């Protein structure tokens, strides 16, 4: 069988698995989680298979342009829409991450869910189908389809299985999330249509195919507007200042697995989009816009850190931490040097792992203490054996301690940024200091200090230990031997940065057109 | 046997992992066997490596061990590689040897404490990080150890985490040193941008080819590295974390001050000496920073009441000497003093740990006194360590400090030399004051006070005596060998009149002598003078470390809290919610208007028609 079908399978398996979860609830309420686990294991296994057997030394933007794997099935031929999937190093790594986070998110909902379990796992699975679809789709219509597909299950995850906070219903957070991402998604859809029509006018062909749209000639203004359309959608989803406000609410009220997916993967779809579309398709416009985008990133780093520091709710603290880290990604993407982009790659992966872990820890604490409020925790170090050292590990990862992946990512991003702009890199490096503030206050308020009462809580069980150990192992792997990842994404990132560098120098118009 | 080099750090690392994985289930005995055994194995490996390093000197005087390529991105390929040369050989000997003794002493000190194996896990990680730092052949790998050291200081200072004050001190140490770390990181990015590598040997080779002496970029890099070094080495203006770091258990202070952490900055500057030679301004700044710190810290040490804080300020001051040495080009002198300081400071801290436990966690020197008979080993430790600190022969500090001051004079830095000589006097005074207050006169702590103090008990056990005696021997013999590290630039050549050579020693002896009446026989006089008027105010300024804490508090901490507190509800979110409220408000208006009464609709149509007509007529 053609290995390209594996790409289709990566999307279809979670969809089918989701339906199976839903149905199986009526047989046995414990069945859905096993089906979910099996489904995600298959996805991860397929992803790893592709990784170990695939060749990722070329990419669409380079001189020998082609995808590592490509699946093309006609869908609506009249408008040039097809079920077109493509794989390169960038999308592969994110797909593998999806499989991994998938297993983790099933594991962390194992005993958390009691209501409508089947429907819950179906939403989880469909969400993954949407996310993997976003990473793989190279037909813009299909991309938009998956972009929307991942939105709806997440809405249900928050609205149906979320937590009500005092003074704020979970439906509020769900709707805020939905409105923000939906409105910004619409912006992207308009941009996609505009791009298709411009292409039609120039060539007389309707197509949504990424490969064909790449070289579309257009005026600088049109390119800028379309780029901004894409940028709008991605900046809201990433999220960047000042459109980050949906994130703390969504995180604060989502169930643990929802937060894990949200932080671990959904934010990465935006980063992926920035690289795949904004910077690759419109390098000229992106280069013009870069200073604004990079300063927005810097603002996000510092503002997110300050907000994170002052939160009373553990989940909101971690959520703002993500805002801060995503600022690095925004900055790195628009710096656009190969080093910065490789740093973005590592940051995406390691933030996916470390923030997921911090959310899972919050969930584990909630299962034991029934609170996320720091003011009700203190001195957990001895009261909850096993968990605090793990939390310490991930808090240190978030503040960028060498040895963990986050350090490699942030270091490379800042190094790459410094080559473009010294002031931006220097101001952004203050983020390394502010990171200390929120990470240490996180440790302090929950784990250190005197214990307010004599209650003791059960330690980690085997499932939790296995989950945490695998997250720690991956993060150390990313930190100590990141080359396995860097080599996979090298071709794509180098091509993107070369393409972008042409635009930065202003030597070509629509950089890709010159290839 | 040089290829065993990686084992030097692998053993403590393994020790850390085993202890960390145990989750505190080991008995105290098992934990201490692993915790002490790991550094002991590291010492043995160091001896083996050192033996073959000195018997069969490798080509070029250095041995490089490649482990693996760390990061491979276009234009930047840092490796995990170790480098053994004269400098790193000296450093690993000091780090492993002194750390081993301190960790052995901890077995005695930490007996019965909660989190016994956690403590030894952290200590082993500390040693590992420090070994990374000194063995790395690549600045990024150095930074790996550098940050690891910062982490371990945080973990160990806040080891007794139930007291929020300890945790605050721990956070402060991590945060303040991190400010320096960021400067170090920026320096690295600049180096990569300009030279495309972080391999130290290549930097030393490429920098002179690309950068002119005194060029802007060289100066910028040197100054940033200096700021980084200031953070870890507690130098002006980032020195404020060090006295607070005394919150950790005493062996931690010993490790922090003697073998690891604070020497990191000195090592970094010595290691990147080529960059400082290219930036005369940067090198001069190193000397100035050192001079300021050594004098300021000397004054602060004079007025402390806590025996550990005296030692903390003395460390700051002695590191200041090392910076001064680096600044005037006494490269070998700086490393020599680093080594001798490691011996006598470890000895002093361990002795103070012994003293503090003997006095039941009392640390105030004014509540001690006359203890020399009761605590003979501790007393001997203090005296010999004090000789080292005050630079009086046969203490090893005499030889190293003498070298530094001679080099400062020879290189023509007369002002710095003057301050250094004055600092020698201050050192002798605060050292003598500390010893006289604690060990002479009569015992003033028989009554327990805030749960501390009470009749002193004599410490027992070989884990207490062996480290102390070993360090006493090291302090007494350490100076006689002298030191010259061939890979470092040569010391400045020049002449110094003989009388000036002896001046620091003379001043030191005078300092000790005047302390006898001031702090033993006529203590009331001193007390009266320092408790009122000008004397009191000077004492308070010195006691509060010249107000630097206050300064940082107002410049950085308070504004940060202001921003964070102001933004807890994230004002951007408030804008968002305001939009929502506007819509809800309109919703209310329209809901209210939709009454379902025909007369109301008719009336509003009528009013609307009148208003529109009026608008048309009057426009």
Interface residues (C-beta under 8 A of the other chain):
Chain A: X176 X241 X242 X244 X245 X248 X249 X303 X306 X307 X309 X310 X311 X312 X338 X339 X342 X343 X379 X381 X382 X385 X386 X389 X396 X401 X402 X403 X407 X408 X411 X412 X414 X415 X418 X419 X425 X426 X429 X430 X432 X433 X436 X437 X440 X441 X444 X447 X448 X449 X450 X451 X480 X481 X482 X483 X486 X487 X490 X494 X497
Chain B: X20 X23 X24 X68 X69 X70 X71 X72 X73 X74 X75 X76 X114 X140 X143 X144 X147 X148 X151 X154 X158 X161 X162 X163 X164 X167 X171 X174 X175 X178 X179 X181 X182 X185 X186 X188 X189 X190 X192 X193 X560 X563 X564 X565 X567 X568 X570 X572 X573 X575 X576
